[in-house]
Amino acid sequence: MKVEWLISGSAPVWVEQNYQDGGYVYDTHARNIIKDLHDVQVLYLSRGKSRSRLRRIAQLAGYILKAGNTSFKGEVVVRDMYSTAFAPFDRDRKHLVIFHHLDTSGFDNRIFNGYFTRKFYKKIALADTVIVVSEYWKNLLQEAGCSNVVVIYNSFDLAMFDFSREELVSFRQRHGLMDDKPLVYLGNARPGKGYLESYHALRDLDVTFVATGKGGTDLPIHQLYLPYRDYLRLLKASTLVLTMSQFNEGWCRTAHEAMLCGTPVVGSGKGGMRELLDKGGQLICDDFEKLGPLVADLLNDRQKLADMAVSGREYAGQFTLDYFRKSWVDLFSSLETSVPDTRRGPGNAGTGGDRRHGR
């Protein structure tokens, strides 16, 4: 089958290695699996990311116009959240949407955010299949009128989570983390992730704090910008990982990775993260005022930490690369027997406009 894969990004042009964070990792992994089986063509739509507010508005207008004029030639179209809202749906092919979580941060405008959200929920109901990463979003989208929602969980190469004692000692030496205090990872140092609020809730504890990311901070903590392997070493070396996001996560890859490292997690449980933490035997704290006492008690309870390490690793470890590949191969195998013939002639091809319910 010919598969057209829509990607919306802020860069002027698409370079695959630029998209290695969060949901982009998931999408790239899925696309590479499908590339082994079908003819996959990427259709890139740039949203732009100018520092000028007026320029950003113009870029968004250009994105909406370009997305709305997109035409398709393949049997299957795979689309992201933004192209779901603005690119056409037609009757002559199958449309799949990969949806991690509702993210309107790319628009930076409250009025437009509301417009986008309403349009997205209206359009996503037209999809033949919606792939989500947690039961939270499956339930929410079904309530919004989506009848064919499939959960395919984030998955990892478990061999990446084997660490030698020597490499962990070397990591701690290189980054000045050799004291005997508990090492608490506050998360990614960017808005919405809760690292700043977590620090203020825990600053009286006698621990070593670490955050990651490019953004600068005046906090008396270690802030590191790390390649992926060192990031995993940090999670493994940590005594406790915090994932106190203040938005509804699709899942939470950081929590999942920490659990695979055998490191206990305390998180806000926002969005799909609650399913991961609940089923994986981790702790949920939805109030920063309660975070300090909870973490203090936990750090003094070695048995609880050990139990969380075991239960987290056992639950997170079921989402292997074999599971992920089989899930995507099975999904596309089911499409092969149901895709429409896009070569029936000019009277049946083209974009065909948006589909309606009950077609």
Disulfide bonds with the S-S distance in Angstrom:
none
